[in-house]
Amino acid sequence: MPICLEIITEEDLHLYADGRLEADRREAVGDYLSEDDEALQRVEAYHWQTAELHRWLCPVIAEPVPERLAAIVRSAISQNRSVVVVSSEDRTRQSLRTP
């Protein structure tokens, strides 16, 4: 196991595998992975898992929303209840609450 002055967390490894780690941390994790084969294998496995999830689930995300679910959202909005939509691409949240 390499000696590392910075603590590299499992979350760092997941973010690195997903390409979502901030630049300063990405360099530290990259240095860590160059010295730790076991951690590198885990990151490669995380990357593969993410790619497989996208391969199987992206076609589902592209499908139109079933009318039954769209009706539930319309009903909630008409009753002035909050509806939150989470973007599958950038994980942002948007409230659909009526003013």
MARGUMAR-122906 format. One record per residue: residue number from 1; x, y, z of N, C-alpha, C in turn. Coordinates in steps of 0.001 Angstrom, whole numbers, padded with zeros to 6 digits, always signed. Layout:
BEGIN
[NUM; [X; Y; Z]; [X; Y; Z]; [X; Y; Z]]
...
% end
This chain:
BEGIN
[1; [+000865; -001183; +000000]; [+000000; +000000; +000000]; [+000903; +001235; +000000]]
[2; [+000657; +002176; -000924]; [+001509; +003364; -001004]; [+001259; +004319; +000154]]
[3; [+002264; +005106; +000462]; [+002123; +006149; +001475]; [+001590; +007386; +000769]]
[4; [+000522; +007909; +001290]; [-000138; +009051; +000660]; [-000423; +010095; +001725]]
[5; [-000034; +011348; +001468]; [-000258; +012401; +002444]; [-001717; +012847; +002467]]
[6; [-002406; +012687; +001364]; [-003821; +013021; +001304]; [-004639; +011749; +001474]]
[7; [-005754; +011879; +002150]; [-006652; +010729; +002302]; [-007509; +010627; +001048]]
[8; [-007449; +009474; +000411]; [-008266; +009209; -000768]; [-009429; +008332; -000313]]
[9; [-010627; +008851; -000478]; [-011809; +008135; -000007]; [-012400; +007272; -001125]]
[10; [-013292; +006384; -000734]; [-013996; +005564; -001719]; [-014854; +006455; -002619]]
[11; [-015390; +007527; -002052]; [-016162; +008477; -002859]; [-015275; +009117; -003932]]
[12; [-014031; +009461; -003563]; [-013089; +009996; -004546]; [-012893; +009016; -005698]]
[13; [-012765; +007732; -005363]; [-012550; +006719; -006393]; [-013754; +006618; -007326]]
[14; [-014960; +006674; -006763]; [-016169; +006622; -007593]; [-016260; +007853; -008494]]
[15; [-016015; +009018; -007932]; [-016070; +010245; -008728]; [-015008; +010235; -009818]]
[16; [-013835; +009712; -009509]; [-012764; +009590; -010496]; [-013214; +008677; -011633]]
[17; [-013792; +007540; -011287]; [-014248; +006577; -012295]; [-015328; +007180; -013186]]
[18; [-016165; +008047; -012611]; [-017257; +008676; -013362]; [-016817; +009933; -014099]]
[19; [-015555; +010350; -013908]; [-015064; +011566; -014547]; [-015649; +012834; -013959]]
[20; [-016077; +012775; -012692]; [-016728; +013927; -012056]; [-015918; +014509; -010897]]
[21; [-014679; +014094; -010762]; [-013840; +014575; -009659]; [-013207; +015907; -010038]]
[22; [-013172; +016830; -009096]; [-012568; +018139; -009345]; [-011094; +017967; -009691]]
[23; [-010577; +018904; -010487]; [-009225; +018784; -011052]; [-008148; +018557; -009997]]
[24; [-008184; +019305; -008899]; [-007137; +019149; -007889]; [-007169; +017767; -007241]]
[25; [-008347; +017258; -006994]; [-008470; +015906; -006421]; [-008145; +014838; -007460]]
[26; [-008509; +015093; -008731]; [-008263; +014135; -009795]; [-006761; +013817; -009896]]
[27; [-005936; +014834; -009778]; [-004484; +014623; -009845]; [-004007; +013783; -008661]]
[28; [-004501; +014082; -007464]; [-004097; +013320; -006274]; [-004537; +011868; -006384]]
[29; [-005771; +011644; -006850]; [-006275; +010274; -006998]; [-005499; +009542; -008085]]
[30; [-005212; +010231; -009185]; [-004422; +009616; -010247]; [-003061; +009164; -009750]]
[31; [-002409; +010000; -008934]; [-001115; +009628; -008352]; [-001270; +008400; -007450]]
[32; [-002327; +008403; -006654]; [-002590; +007281; -005754]; [-002800; +005987; -006542]]
[33; [-003599; +006077; -007605]; [-003907; +004884; -008405]; [-002677; +004354; -009135]]
[34; [-001749; +005230; -009453]; [-000533; +004773; -010138]; [+000335; +003917; -009225]]
[35; [+000058; +003970; -007922]; [+000844; +003204; -006954]; [+000053; +002091; -006268]]
[36; [-001252; +002035; -006494]; [-002082; +001044; -005799]; [-002902; +000260; -006821]]
[37; [-002409; -000913; -007193]; [-003074; -001731; -008212]; [-004474; -002169; -007795]]
[38; [-004655; -002478; -006515]; [-005975; -002911; -006041]; [-007010; -001797; -006194]]
[39; [-006633; -000580; -005812]; [-007545; +000559; -005963]; [-007812; +000828; -007438]]
[40; [-006800; +000700; -008274]; [-006975; +000901; -009712]; [-007954; -000123; -010279]]
[41; [-007873; -001353; -009848]; [-008813; -002379; -010316]; [-010233; -002053; -009880]]
[42; [-010397; -001525; -008659]; [-011740; -001132; -008195]; [-012290; +000002; -009059]]
[43; [-011438; +000990; -009356]; [-011878; +002114; -010182]; [-012269; +001631; -011574]]
[44; [-011496; +000721; -012137]; [-011843; +000167; -013444]; [-013174; -000580; -013385]]
[45; [-013424; -001284; -012282]; [-014703; -001984; -012110]; [-015850; -000986; -011970]]
[46; [-015651; +000102; -011224]; [-016694; +001124; -011083]; [-017012; +001733; -012447]]
[47; [-015963; +002011; -013215]; [-016155; +002606; -014539]; [-016958; +001647; -015434]]
[48; [-016614; +000375; -015405]; [-017325; -000627; -016197]; [-018791; -000710; -015762]]
[49; [-019033; -000725; -014437]; [-020408; -000802; -013934]; [-021230; +000388; -014410]]
[50; [-020646; +001579; -014353]; [-021349; +002783; -014795]; [-021671; +002703; -016284]]
[51; [-020689; +002253; -017066]; [-020911; +002119; -018512]; [-022034; +001124; -018801]]
[52; [-022069; +000019; -018075]; [-023120; -000979; -018270]; [-024490; -000433; -017868]]
[53; [-024547; +000301; -016763]; [-025823; +000897; -016358]; [-026336; +001854; -017429]]
[54; [-025435; +002679; -017953]; [-025843; +003595; -019021]; [-026297; +002830; -020256]]
[55; [-025577; +001783; -020603]; [-025926; +001008; -021797]; [-027329; +000415; -021669]]
[56; [-027670; -000059; -020478]; [-028971; -000698; -020284]; [-030094; +000282; -019974]]
[57; [-029784; +001372; -019288]; [-030852; +002253; -018810]; [-031096; +003487; -019658]]
[58; [-030111; +003949; -020421]; [-030320; +005153; -021236]; [-031484; +005015; -022210]]
[59; [-031669; +003862; -022834]; [-032849; +003742; -023713]; [-034160; +003926; -022948]]
[60; [-034210; +003510; -021703]; [-035421; +003657; -020896]; [-035660; +005131; -020575]]
[61; [-034578; +005850; -020260]; [-034694; +007271; -019925]; [-035224; +008058; -021118]]
[62; [-034878; +007636; -022315]; [-035299; +008343; -023528]; [-036768; +008086; -023879]]
[63; [-037384; +007105; -023253]; [-038783; +006802; -023542]; [-039685; +007918; -023031]]
[64; [-040812; +008132; -023669]; [-041736; +009154; -023166]; [-042303; +008745; -021801]]
[65; [-042648; +009755; -021020]; [-043240; +009500; -019702]; [-044621; +008895; -019909]]
[66; [-044912; +007770; -019246]; [-046247; +007168; -019392]; [-047334; +008143; -018963]]
[67; [-048436; +008128; -019666]; [-049534; +009058; -019401]; [-049993; +008986; -017939]]
[68; [-050012; +007775; -017377]; [-050439; +007603; -015983]; [-049567; +008453; -015043]]
[69; [-048244; +008462; -015264]; [-047348; +009247; -014410]; [-047461; +010738; -014702]]
[70; [-047612; +011075; -015977]; [-047781; +012482; -016340]; [-049041; +013050; -015686]]
[71; [-050100; +012239; -015604]; [-051346; +012679; -014967]; [-051136; +012939; -013480]]
[72; [-050334; +012117; -012832]; [-050040; +012315; -011406]; [-049330; +013650; -011198]]
[73; [-048359; +013955; -012065]; [-047628; +015220; -011955]; [-048566; +016391; -012195]]
[74; [-049382; +016312; -013236]; [-050336; +017397; -013517]; [-051282; +017608; -012341]]
[75; [-051753; +016520; -011748]; [-052672; +016612; -010608]; [-051989; +017283; -009415]]
[76; [-050755; +016883; -009142]; [-050031; +017470; -008012]; [-049825; +018959; -008218]]
[77; [-049470; +019346; -009438]; [-049264; +020770; -009728]; [-050571; +021539; -009590]]
[78; [-051657; +020967; -010068]; [-052950; +021657; -009989]; [-053410; +021819; -008541]]
[79; [-052932; +020941; -007650]; [-053274; +021027; -006236]; [-052226; +021820; -005449]]
[80; [-051358; +022512; -006189]; [-050306; +023342; -005606]; [-049357; +022542; -004715]]
[81; [-049154; +021271; -005068]; [-048171; +020460; -004349]; [-046866; +020516; -005114]]
[82; [-045775; +020381; -004396]; [-044458; +020458; -005012]; [-044125; +019164; -005747]]
[83; [-043569; +019308; -006939]; [-043080; +018181; -007721]; [-041635; +018509; -008071]]
[84; [-040725; +017584; -007809]; [-039318; +017810; -008104]; [-038894; +016850; -009208]]
[85; [-038275; +017413; -010232]; [-037769; +016619; -011349]; [-036257; +016624; -011255]]
[86; [-035653; +015438; -011321]; [-034199; +015317; -011247]; [-033687; +014967; -012629]]
[87; [-032753; +015777; -013120]; [-032171; +015523; -014439]; [-031277; +014300; -014384]]
[88; [-031438; +013395; -015326]; [-030595; +012198; -015367]; [-029204; +012521; -015877]]
[89; [-029037; +013645; -016569]; [-027732; +013973; -017137]; [-026824; +014670; -016139]]
[90; [-027315; +015726; -015510]; [-026425; +016479; -014623]; [-026880; +016468; -013166]]
[91; [-027866; +015655; -012870]; [-028365; +015454; -011513]; [-028866; +016747; -010855]]
[92; [-029305; +017699; -011678]; [-029885; +018912; -011125]; [-031344; +018663; -010799]]
[93; [-031847; +019447; -009879]; [-033247; +019323; -009459]; [-033988; +020576; -009868]]
[94; [-035211; +020370; -010307]; [-036056; +021492; -010703]; [-037413; +021318; -010049]]
[95; [-037844; +022326; -009329]; [-039152; +022281; -008703]; [-040212; +022708; -009709]]
[96; [-041292; +021967; -009759]; [-042397; +022304; -010650]; [-043583; +022863; -009878]]
[97; [-043323; +023357; -008670]; [-044403; +023918; -007856]; [-044962; +025157; -008548]]
[98; [-046248; +025273; -008535]; [-046884; +026434; -009158]; [-046697; +027650; -008252]]
[99; [-046631; +028843; -008837]; [-046429; +030062; -008016]; [-047594; +030358; -007111]]
% end
